[in-house]
Structure formats: structure tokens, C-alpha cells
Amino acid sequence: MSDSKGKGGHLDQYNIQSGRFIRTFTEEKEEKEVPSGKNGNKVMEMGTAHSEPISGLVFSGNCSSELISAGKDGVLRFWDIRTGKKKNQIKSKSSKQIEKAVACQANSLIAMACSEPGHNDSIVLIDCLTKRAVRVFNKIPSKKITALCFSSDGQWILTADNERFIRIFDISTSRMVDMILFSKPCIGMAFNPTGEFLATLHQDERAIFIWANKSQFATRISLRSYPYDFIRKWENLDEDLDIEVTRVVIDSDDDDDDIHDDVIFEGPSMDAAHLTYSGLPPSRWENLPEIGLIKERNKPIEPPRKTKQVPFFLAASATMTGFEFDAPKLENESEQRKRINAKRNLLELETNFTQKLKKAETKFEFLAVFDSIKAMSVSSIDYEIRSLPHSALPKFLQMLLEMLKERRDFDIVQSLMASAVKIHRSELWEEQDDEDSKALTRILEEIEIEQEKVWSPFENLLGQNATLIQWVKNALL
């Protein structure tokens, strides 16, 4: 418990369960004698933790036995919670005052909001292990910082000011990556432990506002760097944005009779051309992009060894007249047969699948070729993709494009696409002026547009369902 009244900053420790006083944290080690007010007797006065009121108390994120106190005197002190002794302290070089202090639970950083007369507030990050300042944000255009918060993973630091802004800074780069404007200043905020949601409190508001962290739900989030003095302008906000806010009333004074049971909530209707999966087990398509690595890993360490000596007996087979010995097979004949088969495989440059793929022109022909490769095993599919010549790659990608347009077998299409890009990446990256390369570039651009069109509605629906499931799991029912 800290005392911010009067001149000094007293810091006392109590037991929560019993309420018993344990100790007082003091900077001075010896006691002082001061005259009492009534009888003139001298009494012993204990020192204080700070010479000015205490503005923040936090525990170190990596050490629960270390208490950190921040005071208006611009001093940050580290205390041993078990003994009450001061371990270390950090003092600002100028006349700055520490207004707020928060600790990051993911690392050993502490953020302090410092104020100085005639200047805007600044943010200083202190490392509790080295007891040094590691980041200083002194160009923030905020006259007064009202709230501080770390993200759950310790990657961002959020600041709120009296000008109704929340600014988000990336700690590793010391750059501002986003900003939010509210109708009223934010006076408190915190992330949930897993980082999906941010809760904010605002001045003159008797409500808690919950905001979703889009980076936890969307797969493609591009952050850009902004200067500290950047002010985003929202023109025609009410006309351009169609934002729906869900308001939940807790412990309302209204009677339960106002609730109508005949109200039906209708959700968005699903499009007729919805996205479908193949229904095949994941073993049929999940390991296709990594099948080469799997084969390399499963390869025997040592080749099979030949027997040193031929057995003394010969194999015999029964006949009508008795038995006769089987003639042993010559090793040269088997080796010669292997060479002949290898030469035949080299002459067959195009497989049956490649020939059908080259002949396909219409949508139905491409779908038929896709059904044929869908029925193959994982090793056969990998062999067919590796056997594709450069002239057949546009046809192969055209087949995948037709499947995306049909909204069919989305999982297999993604697996085939990843495997083809990984195997033929050198051919895709080369810039050539032939017709096949131009057709390849055009089909890749069409696939990118079509995949964005197909996946975006499904991704939004998936994010909404994940949010709802997470809320149900965390709700106090």
C-alpha cells in the first residue's frame, strides 16, 4: 500500500488475508528523532520510500519477489519483497517526474510515462535485469499520457493521451505502427493474457469497451511505419464506414418482461457457390509439399548387404518324376534388365497424366484431369508434378484455376499449388520472353485474384467463429 498524501511517499506491506501489517519500505536505514506535537517528547520517525508521492507500483515480469516503485521525484526503486530492503534505483537525469509505470509479463521490461514542465510526456523502457534504459520515446506529440499498456507478447507498447488518441509502438524498431482515435480520452486499457482482445476505459463512460486484435485473426496484416507526429484524418467517417457495435447491458434495471421471446436473429445467408473441401483424409494431401523430405528421412542408412558365401545347398522344386534343382539367376542379367528399364523411362518424357493435361482445353476436360490426379497416391502425385515439363506448367496451373472457380476440393488445390511452386520454383522465377512464360505469369496473376476472392469470405467467417468460441470458453457461465 502506498501513501500519496502530503509530501512523502510511504510504502507499506500488509497481509491480504489477515490484514496484518508486515513492514515498511524505507530508503533511509536509520531512524530520525522529531519532537511530538502535544507533550514535546521526542519520537522516532521512519524514513519514506520516496521523497514525493508514489505514482506506480509494479512487480518485475521475470521475478515475483522484486517490487518496483516509481515516484514523482523521478526515481525508480527496486525492493526485495521478502526483506524490504532496497536493491537498486534509477534516477532521471533531468527534472522529469514519473507519472505512470507498467510492467510487461512477457519479458523484463518496464514502461514509464515521464513528464517535464514545458515539454510533452515521454515513454522510457527500463530493463529490470540490466537496470538500464533500453528505449526512449521522447517525440510523442502527447501533452499528457493517461494510460500505458504492453501487448501480451511484449512486442508492442500502447499509449493513451488526453487528446483521445491511442498510439501503438513497435518496441524492436521504436516506430509507430498504428493509431486509434476515440470520442473520449482513454484512462485505462489492458490486453487479455492471450492477446486477442483489448479492453479500454474512457473518461465519463460507465462501460468497458472490448476491441479485437486483428493480427490474431487475419492471416494477412501489413504494418507500416509512421512518424511520431503523424495524425490520421478520417474524412466522411459516417458515410464511408458501416460499423456495427454490439452493446451488452449487464445488471440492467429494466424488468424481465421487456424481453420478447418471439425475436429471431437472422445471420447472413450463405452464398450458393460456397467453398467445399475434398473430404479425403489429411494423409492424402497434407504431406504432399514435404514428400521429398519424408522420403529422404526414411531412406535406409546402409544399403542391403550381400551374403558373403553361397549356401552349400541348392534350391529344389518338386516335379512329376521327382525333383530337380533350380538354376540360379545370374547377377549380370538382373543388372542388364535394370539398365534397359532405366533407358526406357528416359525415353518416355511425358507421362499419361501429362499427355491428358496438354490435350485439355475446356473446363470439363480440366476437371476430368483433376479427378484423375486426385485418385492417385501421394508418391504418384509427387512423381507426376516432378515430371511436368516447362510447357505443361501453364496447363497445370490452369487446372487449379478452374478448380478455384468451381469452389471444389480447396484443400487439395492448395496442396498441389504448394508442391508445384516448391518443385518448379526456379522455372517460375526466371524471366523469359517465350509464350509459355508469359502464359505462366498471366495464369499466376489470375490465381492470386481468384484465391483472394474465394478465401476472403471464408476467412472472415472463420475469424468470427473463432472469436465466438473463444468468448464462450472464457465466459463466466
Secondary structure, 3 states (H helix, E strand, C coil): CEECCCCCEEEEEECCCCCCEEEEECCCCCCEEEECCCCCCEEEECCCCECCCEEEEEEECCEEEEEEEEECCCEEEEEECCCCCEEEEEECCCCCEEEEEEECCCCCEEEEEEECCCCCCEEEEEECCCCEEEEEECCCCCCCEEEEEECCCCCEEEEEECCCEEEEEECCCCEEEEEEECCCCEEEEEECCCCCEEEEEECCCCCCEEEECHHHCCCCCCCCCECCCCCCCCCCHHHHCCCCCCCCCCCCCCCHHHCCCCCCCCCCCCCCCCCCCCCCCHHHCCCCCCHHHHHHHCCCCCCCCCCCCCCCCCCEEECCCCEEECCCCCHHHHHHHHHHHHHHHHHCCCCHHHHHHHHCCCHHHHHHHHHHHHCCCHHHHHHHHHCCCHHHHHHHHHHHHHHHHHCCCHHHHHHHHHHHHHHCHHHHHCCCCCHHHHHHHHHHHHHHHHHHHHHHHHHHHHHHHHHHHHHHHHCCC
